[in-house]
Amino acid sequence: MTQVHEPTSQADNSPQTIRILITDKIAREGIDLLKEQMPEAQVDERRGLTPEQLAEVIGDYHALIVRSETQVTADVLSAGTNLKIVGRAGVGVDNIDTNAATRLGIIVVNSPTGNIMAAAEHTIAMLMSLARHVPAANASIKGGKWDRSRFMGIEVRNRVLGVIGLGKVGMAVARRALGLEMQVVAYDPFVSPEQARKNGVEMATFEEVLTRADFLTLHTSLTSGPQGTRGLISEHELQLMKSGARLINCARGGLINEKALLNALNEGRLAGAALDVFSQEPIRDDETLLQLLAHDRVIATPHLGASTEEAQVGVATDVAEQVVSVLNGGFPRAAVNAPLILPETLKVLEPYMTLLEKMGRLYTQLQPGPLSKIEITYNGDIASYDLRPLQAALIKGLLESVSEAHVNMINAQLLAKERGLEITEQKSTTPAEFANQVTLRVLSPNGNSSSFIGKPGIEDEHFDVISGAVIYDEPRIVRVGRYWTEFVPEGYILFCRNLDQPGMIGRAGTLLGKAQVNIRHMGVGPVERKPRTRVSGNTTDTALMVISVDDAIPDWALRELSETGDIFGVTVVNL
């Protein structure tokens, strides 16, 4: 019986012109980069939109670029029916509902490296300002006073700097503090003591850092929940700190319980605090924050950590490059809601990601039906890499033709879980038939692959096993069911089985020629890879014919091919 399987097409209301919306002020260099690298795109700058106003217009756009002012809510994201990516020109993404973006398959990227130096230098500036009372002394002398004794400071040399969060910014601060001959002690559960020691930093517990620090600086992200960092420094933590210690926060507003900080300052337990970020920005009517701003032991700046010319150019161009990459079908280097892929790793994995996606698409068209259990086996050097992106690519390929949702690398895992799709992985650095080979095996509920239950007959063939490899940087399918073959998974491909006897290829080629369909590639896959000795006479052995063509094959041609008697299981897929 003739079968023709095309991917289910979803309604595509996307406008032909790619449109990019920028709702906050970013460096002109980032905008120029968008226009230079995507001259066909329309780039709109519309600042000051409320979430409601943004939701009204976002449906026309494929990309949204913001800083910290724009609130990208779940309603905004749901209204973004064409939205593929939200870029934050900076580090923090707490103004973006990343959970909603993940469910909708929208990539959220930031620029985690563009403002590292700016944030680190501002932290050191705040530290020195606290130590030497620079802002208050400046205001005093400009007010006509000469009050030297009031502004007696301390030297930071030999003082202990406590660093909470030893990421890129925290480490940059630590290096600069070491240059000031400070002792640096840090807490970060994700950094090994050996790595810290190589940089002259001593690792300690959270409580030890609090009790030893003369200056305490925060460099961690803001997260909620029982194990989150919101309110990380509260009454208990402030009680543990040295009397006369100083606190610095140039990371995220909300890390400090501001009411507890105000109490500690009023009681004289802390010598001072330097704050660049706040729980309410801009500060309008929060009474605690207004009292902190007025406190003579508090130095405050209006979220200036990334406000250098170099940092603004860096984050704007970084995010612009990622937006261009995603809109061109590539992968971002700093996706917040997807596995981090280092550039050198991406270079290796990218062809395999394409391969796995095509393998998934091929399976669902060859064997349409419900999916429950999938086993992926990796053989060769590829098995030594972080393979999460490859699994996500496979899920994308398996689900994109059967899911109403827009399936991509971001929401693939979530959609698989919702559909009850169980995926297991087997890894071995030992090569299989090819140096680096990936095998997809679809299992029945009892864990078996139906391809290996007895010897399939002519009419009950199953294609529950598909293997692929990357050959000369090009994805290839090398096995379909029990047949070994080799072809590029691209475009229209005709699959049919035939009796393993002379004349079959000619018969198929003649019929396609009659239909005016050009053959791009043709191959016949045997059951075994090794050559076998033919026995004269009739045969019941079958082979798999794989024919890549340039155009769709007419239905009448497929019917004629399947009616020949020696060619059967005619199926066309479109990859």
Salt bridges, closest charged atoms under 4 A:
ASP44 OD2 - ARG19 NH2 3.12
GLU45 OE2 - ARG28 NH2 3.21
GLU45 OE1 - ARG47 NH2 3.86
ASP60 OD2 - ARG19 NH1 3.85
ASP94 OD1 - ARG252 NH2 2.65
GLU155 OE1 - ARG157 NH2 3.96
GLU194 OE2 - ARG197 NH2 3.65
GLU202 OE2 - ARG212 NH1 3.01
ASP214 OD1 - LYS242 NZ 2.98
GLU235 OE2 - ARG269 NH2 3.33
GLU267 OE1 - ARG269 NE 2.76
ASP276 OD1 - HIS122 NE2 3.59
GLU281 OE1 - HIS303 ND1 2.67
ASP296 OD1 - HIS295 ND1 3.42
ASP318 OD1 - ARG333 NH2 2.68
GLU321 OE1 - ARG333 NH2 2.53
GLU357 OE2 - LYS396 NZ 2.90
GLU375 OE2 - ARG441 NH1 3.35
ASP386 OD2 - ARG388 NH2 2.73
GLU400 OE2 - ARG361 NE 2.73
GLU400 OE1 - LYS396 NZ 3.52
GLU461 OE1 - ARG482 NE 3.25
GLU474 OE1 - ARG476 NE 3.06
GLU486 OE2 - ARG476 NH1 2.56
GLU490 OE1 - LYS358 NZ 2.81
ASP500 OD2 - ARG532 NH2 2.00
ASP541 OD2 - ARG532 NH1 3.57
ASP550 OD1 - ARG520 NH1 3.03
GLU560 OE2 - LYS514 NZ 3.42
ASP566 OD2 - ARG507 NH1 3.19
